Amino acid sequence: MSARTVPRIAARTAPRTVALTSTLPRFALASATTGCLHLALASTLPVPRLFSSTRLGLSKDATWRSKGVVKYSELKPETCSPSGEITIIDVREANEVAQGIIPSAVNVPLSQFQTAFTGSGGDFVREYAFNRPKYDDKIIFYCRSGKRSQQATEFAQKQGWWNVRNYEGSWLDWIQQEEARGQASKIEEDED
């Protein structure tokens, strides 16, 4: 008999097992017929929920949020072909937005955050022409240099939005990166 067949035979002939009381770890099982303790993963046993992540306001995608500040290299693909999973919000004032806006971004000036991101948000669509993000939606804030967008990120977190991040370089970095890409593509065209 090979070493591989012994576990198979043991598995087929093992007595039925039942879960022990909750004072033992999840992997401890007792035989219903012999009372012997067997160690095995009890993946079929229900896992009691000690808390609800949504009730605590925790994001379902905490890994995205934990990445910290957003860099150009992460933001650029989202602007070229938006997934719809991320809302990019420009917190600059209207006169600043007139200079340009990152593609696929929407504008909610920081001066209006108190009204926009508190309460029920009933007038949000009428005021800003898009649905107010849900509390667990992924949001990236940006401004001119990253300072106001950091304030927006902190304010949104205090109001219950957990999946928020700041594009640290913001508009100034965006312009610089786009110009550098433009120069690089010009050089490539000249070489052809």
MODA-V176974 format. One record per helix or strand of 3 or more residues. SS is the DSSP state (H for helix, E for strand). FROM is the first residue (numbers start at 0). TO is the last residue. If there is no record, write none. Layout:
SS:FROM:TO, SS:FROM:TO
//
This chain:
H:2:12, E:16:18, E:27:30, E:36:38, H:61:64, H:71:79, E:85:89, H:93:96, H:109:115, H:123:127, E:137:141, H:146:157, E:163:166, H:169:190
//
